[in-house]
Amino acid sequence: MSAHPIVIIGAGLAGAATAWALARRGRDVVLLERSTPANEFGSSHGSARIFRYTYPDPFYTELVREARGGWDDLENESAQRLISSAGALDFGALRNPAGLAAVLAANDVAHELLSVREASQRWPGISFDGPVLWHEGAGVIDAESAVKAMVHLAVRLGAQLRHDWVASRVSRDGDGYVVESESGDSVVASQVVVAAGGWLPALLDRLDLPAEALDRFPPLEVRQEQALHFPYRDPDGDWPTFIHKGADIQVYGLPGGRDADFRGQKVAEYNGGPVIGSALQHDRVIDGARRDRVVDYVARTLPGLVPEPYAETTCLFTNAPDDDFIIDRVEGITILSPCSGHGAKFAPLLGELAARLVTGEDAGLPRFRPLAALAGA
């Protein structure tokens, strides 16, 4: 084993999970974060992300089932609840509730396929436009608390956290690497894991990767998304998470939790924000026209909410082709970019997958390894 640590760039959900997974294996880990873990400029901040099993592709539903065990372990070891029960509704012609139900059935996930009338009786605060899928095993992830829990556990096992450390370049150094910061600091690494999320596009050509790897790397699309919080008309009502994909708009919603004083539903248009070059262009400005689209949607479709947002925020989606993840390794650099707008629910598992790849325990999942054919990968 090398005398130098494994260096992880990025302490969001993915980086924190990888640090925890490697520290559990007794590996020497240094976790570098450009600001603070789960800061508001990235994709892992706040208290409200959806945990769900519904995917049209059974590959991901099977991964969710595996990830659930990781969440159980994390909750047990951190002695805190990180996923609160809420259940999930899926509806809309483009969401295909019947098709999703078939995937859940094949994976033994409890669910119900309801008519408009049945669903409306149970959730009068939502106007449904067709059959509705309900599965009670869904919930809400407290992303910020999860990041902090994993970082805490990793540090307790010996990992080092260096915050306010902006990685600017990775260079080969003999059998290892040197990671440099914008301020001139450096750390020598045996291997490097890059879990930089929306900052990855700006960092990619500074990782000292082979030219062929850069040429073959999948294109990434970074979007500045925005979410609005709307107050419940009935503060004592029971609101689930939901995904609605209609012909004119695709929207998701979930209880806003601590982010919104527990008094409203977080609602956002899926992939509705502007495309930006990288997280460096994240200006955190709410776009008025996009805001109006969501407000209009709430007025039409969610009568149980007051269509006047009392809080709003922006965040980043970093999308890979086909909404897949990237967990790939070239020589001693592992790139972990599990975003595509749906990575949060897999966080502990993603750390495990990355750790197995880094340590050579297995060859990773082919679907997430677009560069695996390269020499030395």
Disulfide bonds with the S-S distance in Angstrom:
none
